[in-house]
Amino acid sequence: MLIVGGGAVFLAVYGALLAAGAPGLVLRGLLFNIGPITAMALAPHTLRRARGRQRWGWATVAGLAVCWFIAEAIYSVYELCGAEAPFPGAADLFYYLGYFSLIASVPLLSPPHRRLSDRRAMLDGATVVMAVGVLAWQFVVEPTGAGAETFFQSALLLGYPLLDLGLIVSLVVLFYGASGALPRPVAALVVAIAFTVAGDIPYLMGVGAGSTASWPDLLWLAGYFALALALYWAARDPLEAITRGRSESTLELVLPYVAVTPPGVAMLYEAFTGRVESDLVTGTAIAVMFLMTRQWLTIVENRQLNRAFEAEIEVREQLLIELERRNEALEELRREAQFRADHDSLTGLLNRRAWFALAADADATSVAIFDIDFFKRINDTYGHPVGDHVLKEVAWRLGGLLGPGSALGRLGGEEFAAFFTGEAGDPVMQCHSAVETIATVPVVLPGGEELAISVSAGLAPVGDGADRDEVLAAAYEVADGALYEAKQGGRRRLVWRAGVVKAA
């Protein structure tokens, strides 16, 4: 890749010139600015490709590149003029502005499902900064002075590596916890900050000066090229591609506690020795405060998750209730459709298809066919509505008269069929009683008029056989012949096989 290869070649050339004793006018005054210029040049391409919060996030990273370029340019001007840059000075202002810009990028670059966790990541970084900072101040900066003359200068120098460290922690915690791996743009950004902190530490210890070329320049330059690589990859791999991955990682869980432990142990040790420093106590207390705030955010997030989980359970329960209701409605519709498919719409009795299917499955012993006598005359005389009324009345009477152990169906027109099982009584007596009762009790028409009706019936036994459909069909044919015989014999009678029983 051009950025990596070009950066490596440039670092090699810069290192060679540095080793050869090239003047700071060439190195720090001119060549060093190629690093921040490279990072700054790639920012517009990244901003054109980014969208939404991602665009604002990478805009703040570009702001870092711009601020640090200005800071480096200020040092270069002093170098070209042969003067020493003041400390603190305008360059330090732009360095810190760059840090604040990068800090603002962390929540803007965070994955969409980590909007609350990004605050915890920032607090984790702040906890680590405070914990490491108080130890560095207590045991390195304050005892040695680190080349600073005042407290403000010491704090300003210490702030560089601490801010770098805090940003690394925030980015790693946030994005590693989101997906279990660092996306390429974030990984390059972390590497850039890591190179920067590696260069800031020797600078803090007084190795080299800001306006003098020295070997920490190589680390800072490597950081600028890594920043350029982060901006390049950001244009190719948008961070929106990060999907909801793991839950809170082990790193997120233990890091703040591990960070707070060393200053806490140091404070306890000094307490036992009787020389507790106020700086150590204050810094440790602030780190613990960050930790407690972070725990409070964790509790808030857990409550939100619990409420969301409870709401989801409630929604699912409502969906299950609605699903059950719909299933019951569908089952009712299915039963209704099945009933309509199996039953006559006028009388509610089994239709021809359903009656034959049920009779074939049942252990039927006999089959009877009933037919209303002179039904065409009733229709012609009184009209079809009266005929329908008579059909329903006969269906109701037959259903009640034939009793248990029988199944009745309307096979078409004025013809009804019944089959009897072993649970029924004497089919001959039941059919005879039905013919007799229907003939002796008139039908009351809707207008109050009484209409005398009668039925004829044929009854036949169901024989034995492996094919129940054939046996049933044969019995039906015999019963139909017996019905015809009853009609021909004067109607209002039952024919059982070949014999004739006349209703009284």
Helices and strands as residue ranges (DSSP letters): H 2-19, H 24-27, G 31-33, H 34-49, H 52-80, H 90-109, G 112-114, H 117-136, I 137-141, H 142-144, H 151-179, H 184-204, H 216-236, G 239-241, H 250-273, H 278-342, H 352-361, E 364-372, H 375-382, H 384-402, E 406-412, E 415-421, H 427-440, E 443-444, E 450-451, E 455-461, H 468-488, E 493-496, E 499-502
